[in-house]
Amino acid sequence: MELNKAKDNVKIRRSTKKDGAAVYQLIKRAGTLDLNSAYCYLLLCDMFKDTCAVAEADNRLLGFVSAFRRPDQPNTLFVWQIAVDPETRGLGLGKRLLKEVTARGGEEIRYVEATVSPSNQASNRLFRTFADAMGTKLDVAADGYPSTLFPPGMTHEDEPLLRVGPFRYKGKQEHAGTTGQTKETKPLKEGFGEQRTGNEKRRQTVHAGI
Ligand SMILES: CC(C)(COP(=O)(O)OP(=O)(O)OC[C@H]1O[C@@H](n2cnc3c(N)ncnc32)[C@H](O)[C@@H]1OP(=O)(O)O)[C@@H](O)C(=O)NCCC(=O)NCCS
């Protein structure tokens, strides 16, 4: 597949249960992510379709994001996993996937969170550039999931919690319909963001690993 051609053709849409198997394979070849069960991806793609999205071109799955609204903080969208096919990375698909699931929440979503290992430069950069696109800041919380919380004998990096926000969606929602029809997401800068002062912009904090 020619990358430039793929970039032009890629559609972002809601996931369906038919995507589950391909998502499992995508996460497997992504390399750096914890691979969950095939059943887990089926369930996410089906029952969490309103907060999950896939990127596809020519019937090939090129990207996936799974997210959910935190039950304890409904104004916060927690991004669980995001992956782009190694052949189509660096083309903006990761950012488009994040925009898609955030836009669907409309004004109710004020924050996006994710835990990202310090060594994952691509992912840290993705959330940083996403915060910029939203016209807001990125903070790294003191907590998150440190390596000590994982089972004994399992080597796992710390998972610091990144928090992007606050932001407010101001425009009309533009996203894929529930039927799985494909529709491109409107660029965020047209619909998101808050006016911030120079001082607020300078307060933006990012993880040292970015
Ligand atoms: C993280 C990932 C989803 C990013 O997807 P992507 O489509 O390549 O990202 P984008 O093209 O939208 O790029 C977003 C930003 O990250 C930057 N970026 C992308 N890959 C990068 C890399 N390897 N190193 C540094 N920065 C990188 C881009 O330059 C862009 O920043 P900019 O807008 O300031 O130029 C992808 O690298 C991936 O699938 N990695 C493996 C799975 C993974 O680690 N997921 C995250 C777990 S939390």
The ligand as an SDF file (V2000), in Angstrom:
LIG
                    3D

 48 50  0  0  0  0  0  0  0  0999 V2000
    1.4160    6.1620   19.3830 C   0  0  0  0  0  0  0  0  0  0  0  0
    0.8530    5.9590   17.9870 C   0  0  0  0  0  0  0  0  0  0  0  0
   -0.5980    5.5160   18.1180 C   0  0  0  0  0  0  0  0  0  0  0  0
    0.8920    7.3190   17.2470 C   0  0  0  0  0  0  0  0  0  0  0  0
    0.1620    7.1820   16.0300 O   0  0  0  0  0  0  0  0  0  0  0  0
    0.5600    8.0240   14.7300 P   0  0  0  0  0  0  0  0  0  0  0  0
   -0.5570    7.9060   13.7650 O   0  0  0  0  0  0  0  0  0  0  0  0
    1.8990    7.6160   14.2540 O   0  0  0  0  0  0  0  0  0  0  0  0
    0.6280    9.5010   15.3300 O   0  0  0  0  0  0  0  0  0  0  0  0
    0.4110   10.8590   14.5150 P   0  0  0  0  0  0  0  0  0  0  0  0
    0.9160   10.6930   13.1160 O   0  0  0  0  0  0  0  0  0  0  0  0
   -0.9840   11.3190   14.7040 O   0  0  0  0  0  0  0  0  0  0  0  0
    1.4220   11.8360   15.2590 O   0  0  0  0  0  0  0  0  0  0  0  0
    1.0550   12.5240   16.4320 C   0  0  0  0  0  0  0  0  0  0  0  0
    2.2680   13.2910   16.9230 C   0  0  0  0  0  0  0  0  0  0  0  0
    3.2510   12.3750   17.4320 O   0  0  0  0  0  0  0  0  0  0  0  0
    4.4900   12.5520   16.7540 C   0  0  0  0  0  0  0  0  0  0  0  0
    5.1090   11.2440   16.6070 N   0  0  0  0  0  0  0  0  0  0  0  0
    4.6060   10.1750   15.9510 C   0  0  0  0  0  0  0  0  0  0  0  0
    5.4640    9.1470   16.0360 N   0  0  0  0  0  0  0  0  0  0  0  0
    6.5250    9.5870   16.7780 C   0  0  0  0  0  0  0  0  0  0  0  0
    7.7170    8.9830   17.2160 C   0  0  0  0  0  0  0  0  0  0  0  0
    8.0100    7.7000   16.9220 N   0  0  0  0  0  0  0  0  0  0  0  0
    8.5600    9.7130   17.9770 N   0  0  0  0  0  0  0  0  0  0  0  0
    8.2740   10.9930   18.2950 C   0  0  0  0  0  0  0  0  0  0  0  0
    7.1400   11.6360   17.8950 N   0  0  0  0  0  0  0  0  0  0  0  0
    6.2760   10.9260   17.1410 C   0  0  0  0  0  0  0  0  0  0  0  0
    4.1210   13.1880   15.4350 C   0  0  0  0  0  0  0  0  0  0  0  0
    5.2030   13.9210   14.8800 O   0  0  0  0  0  0  0  0  0  0  0  0
    2.9740   14.0790   15.8400 C   0  0  0  0  0  0  0  0  0  0  0  0
    3.4530   15.2440   16.4680 O   0  0  0  0  0  0  0  0  0  0  0  0
    3.3560   16.6860   15.7530 P   0  0  0  0  0  0  0  0  0  0  0  0
    1.8890   16.8690   15.4190 O   0  0  0  0  0  0  0  0  0  0  0  0
    3.8380   17.6290   16.7900 O   0  0  0  0  0  0  0  0  0  0  0  0
    4.2260   16.5800   14.5380 O   0  0  0  0  0  0  0  0  0  0  0  0
    1.6760    4.9400   17.1620 C   0  0  0  0  0  0  0  0  0  0  0  0
    3.0430    5.3020   17.2000 O   0  0  0  0  0  0  0  0  0  0  0  0
    1.5480    3.5000   17.6650 C   0  0  0  0  0  0  0  0  0  0  0  0
    0.6360    2.7800   17.2570 O   0  0  0  0  0  0  0  0  0  0  0  0
    2.4750    3.0660   18.5420 N   0  0  0  0  0  0  0  0  0  0  0  0
    2.4230    1.6870   19.0680 C   0  0  0  0  0  0  0  0  0  0  0  0
    1.2910    1.5010   20.0460 C   0  0  0  0  0  0  0  0  0  0  0  0
    1.4200    2.4460   21.2310 C   0  0  0  0  0  0  0  0  0  0  0  0
    2.4790    2.5840   21.8230 O   0  0  0  0  0  0  0  0  0  0  0  0
    0.2810    3.0750   21.6040 N   0  0  0  0  0  0  0  0  0  0  0  0
    0.2030    4.0200   22.6810 C   0  0  0  0  0  0  0  0  0  0  0  0
    0.0860    3.3520   23.9930 C   0  0  0  0  0  0  0  0  0  0  0  0
   -0.3900    4.4950   25.2700 S   0  0  0  0  0  0  0  0  0  0  0  0
  1  2  1  0
  2  3  1  0
  2  4  1  0
  2 36  1  0
  4  5  1  0
  5  6  1  0
  6  7  2  0
  6  8  1  0
  6  9  1  0
  9 10  1  0
 10 11  2  0
 10 12  1  0
 10 13  1  0
 13 14  1  0
 14 15  1  0
 15 16  1  0
 15 30  1  0
 16 17  1  0
 17 18  1  0
 17 28  1  0
 18 19  1  0
 18 27  1  0
 19 20  2  0
 20 21  1  0
 21 22  1  0
 21 27  2  0
 22 23  1  0
 22 24  2  0
 24 25  1  0
 25 26  2  0
 26 27  1  0
 28 29  1  0
 28 30  1  0
 30 31  1  0
 31 32  1  0
 32 33  2  0
 32 34  1  0
 32 35  1  0
 36 37  1  0
 36 38  1  0
 38 39  2  0
 38 40  1  0
 40 41  1  0
 41 42  1  0
 42 43  1  0
 43 44  2  0
 43 45  1  0
 45 46  1  0
 46 47  1  0
 47 48  1  0
M  END
$$$$
